[in-house]
Amino acid sequence: MRTVHKNWRDVQRRAARGVCALCGGELYAGEQVRRLDGRTLCPCCARRRAGEARR
């Protein structure tokens, strides 16, 4: 068995820049991020929260 070193072609995805406060998903540089109530959210969770607020 040999060691295989991974080469990340997309430099921005080498390390996460943050974490979504609701789902715990990793947020990378260049992705859209929303801040609601002082918390950082991924676009999916931000849409869900906006839908809940309209009800």
C-alpha positions in Angstrom: 0.0 0.0 0.0 1.4 3.4 -0.9 0.5 6.9 0.3 -1.4 9.1 -2.1 -1.1 12.8 -1.6 -4.1 14.8 -2.6 -3.6 17.8 -4.7 -6.4 20.2 -4.4 -7.0 21.8 -7.7 -9.2 24.6 -6.3 -6.9 26.6 -4.0 -9.9 28.2 -2.3 -11.2 24.8 -1.1 -8.0 23.8 0.7 -9.3 25.0 4.1 -12.7 26.1 5.3 -13.0 29.8 6.2 -15.9 29.3 8.5 -18.8 27.0 9.6 -22.5 27.5 9.3 -24.1 28.2 12.7 -27.2 26.0 12.0 -26.1 23.0 9.9 -22.4 23.0 10.7 -21.5 23.0 7.0 -18.1 24.3 5.9 -18.0 27.7 4.3 -15.2 28.4 1.8 -13.7 31.6 0.4 -15.7 32.8 -2.6 -19.0 31.3 -1.5 -21.9 33.5 -0.6 -22.4 33.8 3.2 -25.3 35.4 5.1 -25.1 36.9 8.6 -28.4 36.9 10.5 -28.7 37.8 14.1 -24.9 37.8 14.4 -24.6 34.2 13.2 -22.9 33.1 9.9 -25.2 31.0 7.7 -24.8 29.1 4.5 -27.1 30.1 1.6 -29.4 27.1 2.2 -29.9 27.8 5.9 -30.4 31.5 5.2 -33.2 30.7 2.8 -34.8 28.4 5.3 -34.6 31.0 8.0 -36.1 33.7 5.7 -39.0 31.4 4.9 -39.6 30.8 8.7 -39.6 34.6 9.3 -42.3 35.2 6.7 -44.8 32.9 8.4 
